[in-house]
Amino acid sequence: MQPNASLDKASFWVRFARQWDYQLMILPAILFLLIFSYGPMWGVLMSFQEFNLFKGFWASEWVGFRHFEMFFESPEFWRIMRNTFAISLLKLAIGFPAPIILALMLNEIGGVLFKRFVQTITYIPHFISWVVISGFVFSMFAVDDGAVNNVLLALGLIDAPINWMSSPNYFWSILIGTNVWKEIGFGSIVYLAAIVGIDPSLYEAAAIDGASRWKQIFTITIPGIAPVIIIFLILGVGNVLNAGFEDIMMLTRNLNNGIVMSVADVLDTYVYQMGIMNQRYSYATAAGLFKSFLSIVLLIGANAIARKLGRESLW
């Protein structure tokens, strides 16, 4: 056992030396992760301290789990957790299958020019800033001369203009719909690439057997891209607490009323408000660390369930 272990170790370094040019290419990415991702992780110590900006990390008073207890006992805790899980699960339930459906539809389009046109107009929103997107949404749903109100009034579906953006009843629908519209095209790229990798002979054999295109989708295409779907679903479950920050901040930037924020405030926006706006650094760090811990638990749980079911998994 010992000689084999030393041989494997030696062969690893031999392969590493032979691939020095590839290792050199990924060195900037590794340095980026070490400096900007792993380096700042020591800052979680603030959640166990009464951090004082002038004393620094090492001189600040150590308070243990006090800030976690304050967060769990705060009157905003259950409201924030409800909003976070509700918005995240809605994004997962609606936003996750949307790129898959678009990829399946694009795969069935025969005309190359029309297919490229659809791909282009669905990809473009991903590259538009949320600042621009939010301005577009506010314009569309404006009370005065908003396109949505004008259309509904012209069709006789409403009697008076509706203040869509200031109503908590419509905020989640607008937020989820905007997210799906913005990301559906870019998210379909991976699934289109997976579909291209399916053996064309499978479709030819199915066509000879008399299978319709609809049946080929369910018997060949979807099973063929199932591993990719499962991997992204696991990542989506692990990312379920990331209800959004930029989109919610931009869509509520002109809505300084507690009615809308009662359904819009999530963990990310709460951490920003407590840490940056109210300068409660330790308390905000504790809330952020709690979110990260739950995300890890969900990711490990989703991966374990997928592995137990005999499906693809991350590890």
Backbone torsions as a table, in degrees:
resi	resn	phi	psi	omega
1	MET	NA	-39.6	-177.9
2	GLN	-66.6	-45.7	178.2
3	PRO	-61.0	-39.8	-179.6
4	ASN	-64.3	-39.0	179.7
5	ALA	-65.0	-42.8	179.0
6	SER	-67.7	-35.3	178.2
7	LEU	-65.9	-42.6	178.5
8	ASP	-63.6	-39.1	178.9
9	LYS	-65.7	-40.6	179.3
10	ALA	-66.1	-42.8	-179.7
11	SER	-64.7	-32.5	177.1
12	PHE	-61.8	-47.5	-179.1
13	TRP	-69.9	-29.5	175.6
14	VAL	-65.8	-46.2	177.5
15	ARG	-63.5	-38.2	178.9
16	PHE	-62.4	-41.9	-179.9
17	ALA	-67.9	-37.5	179.7
18	ARG	-68.0	-28.1	-178.1
19	GLN	-101.2	32.1	-175.5
20	TRP	-58.7	-33.7	-178.8
21	ASP	-68.8	-38.0	177.0
22	TYR	-68.6	-40.3	179.2
23	GLN	-63.1	-36.6	179.1
24	LEU	-67.1	-32.9	-179.9
25	MET	-68.6	-35.7	-178.0
26	ILE	-89.0	-4.7	-179.3
27	LEU	-58.9	-43.9	177.9
28	PRO	-59.6	-37.7	179.0
29	ALA	-66.9	-39.3	178.3
30	ILE	-64.6	-44.1	178.3
31	LEU	-62.6	-38.5	178.2
32	PHE	-60.6	-45.9	179.6
33	LEU	-65.0	-42.0	-178.8
34	LEU	-64.3	-41.4	-174.6
35	ILE	-78.6	-44.7	-171.2
36	PHE	-101.9	-14.2	-179.6
37	SER	-111.3	-51.4	-177.3
38	TYR	-85.7	-36.2	179.9
39	GLY	-57.5	-48.8	-178.4
40	PRO	-70.3	-5.8	-176.3
41	MET	-64.1	-24.6	178.8
42	TRP	-66.2	-14.1	177.7
43	GLY	-67.0	-12.7	177.4
44	VAL	-65.2	-13.5	175.6
45	LEU	-58.3	-26.3	179.9
46	MET	-59.6	-29.7	-178.3
47	SER	-68.3	-18.1	178.9
48	PHE	-104.7	9.9	-178.5
49	GLN	-126.4	163.7	165.5
50	GLU	-95.8	81.7	-168.1
51	PHE	-64.3	132.5	175.9
52	ASN	-117.4	121.6	-174.6
53	LEU	-59.7	-31.8	-177.0
54	PHE	-85.4	-28.9	178.6
55	LYS	-81.5	-29.4	-178.7
56	GLY	87.5	-177.4	-175.0
57	PHE	-67.2	-45.9	-168.8
58	TRP	-79.1	-21.7	-178.8
59	ALA	-99.2	-8.9	-179.9
60	SER	-71.4	151.2	-176.9
61	GLU	-69.9	135.0	178.4
62	TRP	-86.2	123.2	-175.6
63	VAL	-120.1	3.2	177.6
64	GLY	69.3	-128.7	-174.7
65	PHE	-97.2	21.5	-176.2
66	ARG	-60.2	-43.9	-176.8
67	HIS	-70.1	-31.7	175.3
68	PHE	-65.8	-42.6	178.0
69	GLU	-63.1	-41.0	178.3
70	MET	-63.1	-38.3	179.5
71	PHE	-67.3	-44.7	-179.5
72	PHE	-66.3	-30.6	-177.4
73	GLU	-92.9	-3.7	-178.3
74	SER	-69.2	147.0	-179.9
75	PRO	-65.3	-18.9	-179.1
76	GLU	-86.2	-9.5	-170.0
77	PHE	-58.2	-55.3	-174.7
78	TRP	-69.0	-32.7	176.8
79	ARG	-65.6	-43.8	-179.6
80	ILE	-66.4	-42.9	179.8
81	MET	-66.1	-38.6	177.1
82	ARG	-61.6	-47.9	179.8
83	ASN	-63.3	-42.2	-178.2
84	THR	-62.1	-50.7	-178.4
85	PHE	-68.7	-39.5	-178.1
86	ALA	-64.6	-49.1	-178.9
87	ILE	-66.2	-41.7	-179.4
88	SER	-65.0	-44.0	-179.5
89	LEU	-68.0	-35.7	175.7
90	LEU	-65.3	-41.5	176.8
91	LYS	-62.6	-39.5	180.0
92	LEU	-70.2	-43.3	-176.7
93	ALA	-69.7	-35.0	-177.2
94	ILE	-100.8	-43.6	-176.3
95	GLY	-76.2	-25.9	-179.3
96	PHE	-71.9	-49.3	-179.6
97	PRO	-74.7	-17.8	-176.2
98	ALA	-59.0	-48.5	177.9
99	PRO	-64.1	-31.6	178.3
100	ILE	-66.1	-45.3	179.2
101	ILE	-63.5	-42.4	178.5
102	LEU	-62.7	-41.7	179.5
103	ALA	-63.5	-40.8	178.3
104	LEU	-64.9	-38.4	179.3
105	MET	-69.1	-42.9	179.1
106	LEU	-64.2	-33.6	179.5
107	ASN	-66.3	-24.8	-178.3
108	GLU	-89.6	-7.8	180.0
109	ILE	-76.3	128.1	-178.2
110	GLY	-85.0	-38.9	-178.1
111	GLY	-71.4	122.2	-176.4
112	VAL	-67.0	-44.1	-177.8
113	LEU	-64.5	-44.0	179.3
114	PHE	-66.0	-37.6	179.0
115	LYS	-63.1	-44.4	178.6
116	ARG	-66.1	-35.7	178.3
117	PHE	-63.4	-46.4	179.6
118	VAL	-64.0	-42.2	178.0
119	GLN	-59.9	-42.5	-177.3
120	THR	-65.1	-48.3	-176.5
121	ILE	-71.4	-21.0	176.4
122	THR	-88.6	-24.4	177.7
123	TYR	-77.5	-36.4	-170.2
124	ILE	-55.0	-44.4	-177.0
125	PRO	-57.1	-27.9	-179.8
126	HIS	-60.7	-32.5	-174.8
127	PHE	-91.7	2.6	178.4
128	ILE	-91.9	134.6	-179.3
129	SER	-63.0	149.6	177.0
130	TRP	-65.0	-23.0	175.9
131	VAL	-63.7	-44.1	178.8
132	VAL	-70.5	-42.9	-179.8
133	ILE	-60.2	-44.1	-178.7
134	SER	-64.0	-39.4	176.4
135	GLY	-61.6	-39.7	177.5
136	PHE	-63.9	-42.8	-179.4
137	VAL	-65.5	-44.7	178.5
138	PHE	-60.7	-37.5	179.2
139	SER	-68.7	-42.0	-179.0
140	MET	-65.0	-39.5	-174.6
141	PHE	-102.2	19.0	179.9
142	ALA	-64.3	149.1	179.0
143	VAL	-70.0	-42.1	-180.0
144	ASP	-98.1	114.7	176.4
145	ASP	63.6	25.2	173.3
146	GLY	-75.3	141.0	-175.8
147	ALA	-60.6	-39.6	-177.6
148	VAL	-65.5	-47.9	179.1
149	ASN	-64.0	-40.2	-179.8
150	ASN	-62.5	-42.8	179.6
151	VAL	-65.8	-45.9	-178.8
152	LEU	-65.7	-36.9	177.1
153	LEU	-67.7	-39.2	179.8
154	ALA	-66.3	-33.8	179.3
155	LEU	-83.7	-7.1	179.4
156	GLY	76.6	18.3	-178.4
157	LEU	-81.5	-21.8	176.0
158	ILE	-134.2	154.7	-178.7
159	ASP	-93.9	-25.4	-178.7
160	ALA	-144.8	153.7	179.0
161	PRO	-58.6	144.8	-179.4
162	ILE	-106.9	136.4	175.9
163	ASN	-85.3	80.2	-172.9
164	TRP	-59.1	-47.5	-171.7
165	MET	-72.4	-19.3	-179.2
166	SER	-100.6	6.9	-179.7
167	SER	-106.5	124.2	179.1
168	PRO	-65.4	-19.0	-179.5
169	ASN	-69.7	-23.7	-175.7
170	TYR	-110.3	-8.9	-171.1
171	PHE	-62.7	-47.2	-178.2
172	TRP	-61.4	-40.4	-179.7
173	SER	-64.0	-43.6	179.4
174	ILE	-65.7	-42.3	-179.3
175	LEU	-63.3	-48.7	-177.9
176	ILE	-67.4	-43.4	179.7
177	GLY	-61.8	-40.9	178.2
178	THR	-65.4	-41.2	178.2
179	ASN	-62.0	-44.4	179.6
180	VAL	-62.7	-45.5	179.7
181	TRP	-61.7	-37.5	-175.7
182	LYS	-74.4	-35.7	-170.2
183	GLU	-109.4	-7.4	-173.1
184	ILE	-63.0	-40.9	-178.3
185	GLY	-68.4	-46.3	-179.3
186	PHE	-66.8	-36.7	179.7
187	GLY	-68.2	-22.9	-178.6
188	SER	-78.1	-11.9	-176.9
189	ILE	-59.9	-46.1	-177.4
190	VAL	-63.6	-41.4	-178.6
191	TYR	-70.5	-34.9	174.8
192	LEU	-64.0	-40.0	177.7
193	ALA	-64.5	-38.1	178.4
194	ALA	-67.7	-37.6	178.8
195	ILE	-65.4	-40.1	178.8
196	VAL	-60.6	-30.5	-178.7
197	GLY	-77.1	-5.2	178.8
198	ILE	-75.1	138.9	-178.2
199	ASP	-62.2	119.8	-179.3
200	PRO	-61.8	-24.5	-179.2
201	SER	-63.9	-25.4	177.8
202	LEU	-65.4	-40.0	177.8
203	TYR	-68.9	-38.3	179.2
204	GLU	-63.8	-43.2	179.0
205	ALA	-65.1	-39.8	179.3
206	ALA	-66.2	-38.5	178.8
207	ALA	-65.4	-38.5	177.9
208	ILE	-64.0	-36.2	179.2
209	ASP	-77.0	-2.2	176.4
210	GLY	90.8	14.0	179.5
211	ALA	-74.4	132.8	178.1
212	SER	-73.8	168.3	178.6
213	ARG	-62.8	-37.4	179.2
214	TRP	-62.2	-42.1	179.9
215	LYS	-71.2	-33.4	177.9
216	GLN	-64.8	-32.8	178.2
217	ILE	-62.5	-43.6	-175.3
218	PHE	-82.9	-23.2	-177.6
219	THR	-100.9	-20.0	-177.2
220	ILE	-123.3	-54.8	-172.7
221	THR	-65.9	-55.0	-177.2
222	ILE	-63.5	-46.8	175.0
223	PRO	-60.6	-30.8	-179.5
224	GLY	-68.6	-32.0	-179.9
225	ILE	-103.4	8.8	-178.7
226	ALA	-58.0	-41.6	178.1
227	PRO	-58.8	-40.7	178.9
228	VAL	-66.1	-41.3	179.7
229	ILE	-61.6	-43.2	-177.6
230	ILE	-65.9	-42.9	179.5
231	ILE	-60.8	-45.7	-180.0
232	PHE	-69.7	-28.8	176.7
233	LEU	-69.3	-40.4	176.5
234	ILE	-60.7	-46.2	178.2
235	LEU	-63.3	-36.5	178.7
236	GLY	-66.1	-39.6	177.3
237	VAL	-66.2	-42.2	177.6
238	GLY	-65.1	-23.0	-178.0
239	ASN	-100.6	15.5	-170.0
240	VAL	-68.7	-23.5	179.8
241	LEU	-82.4	-8.0	175.4
242	ASN	-85.3	76.2	-176.8
243	ALA	-69.1	-16.2	179.6
244	GLY	125.0	148.8	176.9
245	PHE	-128.6	-58.7	-177.9
246	GLU	-61.2	-46.4	-177.3
247	ASP	-63.5	-44.2	-179.2
248	ILE	-68.9	-41.6	179.4
249	MET	-62.3	-41.6	-178.3
250	MET	-72.1	-36.9	-178.0
251	LEU	-79.3	-9.0	178.1
252	THR	-118.9	9.8	-173.2
253	ARG	-66.2	-28.2	179.0
254	ASN	-104.1	11.4	-175.3
255	LEU	-117.5	71.7	-177.2
256	ASN	-85.1	57.9	176.4
257	ASN	-131.2	145.4	-175.2
258	GLY	-68.5	-18.7	-177.7
259	ILE	-66.4	-50.0	179.7
260	VAL	-71.4	-40.5	-179.3
261	MET	-64.8	-19.7	177.6
262	SER	-66.0	-23.3	177.4
263	VAL	-112.5	-6.8	-176.5
264	ALA	-103.8	-22.5	-175.8
265	ASP	-73.6	119.6	179.1
266	VAL	-121.9	-178.9	-176.1
267	LEU	-57.9	-43.9	-177.2
268	ASP	-64.4	-46.0	179.7
269	THR	-69.4	-32.4	178.4
270	TYR	-66.7	-42.7	177.6
271	VAL	-62.3	-41.9	178.0
272	TYR	-62.5	-44.0	-178.0
273	GLN	-65.9	-45.1	-178.3
274	MET	-71.1	-41.8	-174.3
275	GLY	-80.7	-46.6	-175.3
276	ILE	-90.0	-49.1	-175.5
277	MET	-75.4	-44.1	-177.1
278	ASN	-97.2	-5.1	177.2
279	GLN	58.9	33.2	173.9
280	ARG	-98.4	76.5	-170.0
281	TYR	-63.7	-46.1	-177.7
282	SER	-65.9	-42.0	179.8
283	TYR	-64.2	-43.7	179.1
284	ALA	-66.1	-38.0	177.7
285	THR	-64.4	-39.5	177.6
286	ALA	-62.0	-43.3	178.1
287	ALA	-64.3	-41.0	177.7
288	GLY	-66.4	-38.2	178.7
289	LEU	-67.7	-36.5	176.2
290	PHE	-62.0	-41.5	177.7
291	LYS	-63.3	-43.9	179.6
292	SER	-63.2	-39.7	178.9
293	PHE	-63.1	-46.3	178.6
294	LEU	-62.9	-37.8	179.6
295	SER	-63.2	-41.3	178.4
296	ILE	-64.4	-42.5	179.5
297	VAL	-61.9	-44.3	179.5
298	LEU	-65.1	-40.2	179.2
299	LEU	-64.0	-46.2	179.2
300	ILE	-63.9	-41.2	179.4
301	GLY	-64.1	-45.0	178.9
302	ALA	-63.6	-40.0	179.3
303	ASN	-66.7	-39.0	179.7
304	ALA	-66.2	-40.5	178.9
305	ILE	-64.8	-42.7	179.0
306	ALA	-63.6	-40.8	179.5
307	ARG	-67.6	-38.0	-179.9
308	LYS	-68.0	-31.9	178.5
309	LEU	-80.6	1.0	178.5
310	GLY	78.8	19.5	-179.7
311	ARG	-97.2	-179.3	175.8
312	GLU	-66.0	149.0	178.6
313	SER	-144.7	165.8	-179.4
314	LEU	-74.3	-32.6	177.6
315	TRP	-151.9	NA	NA
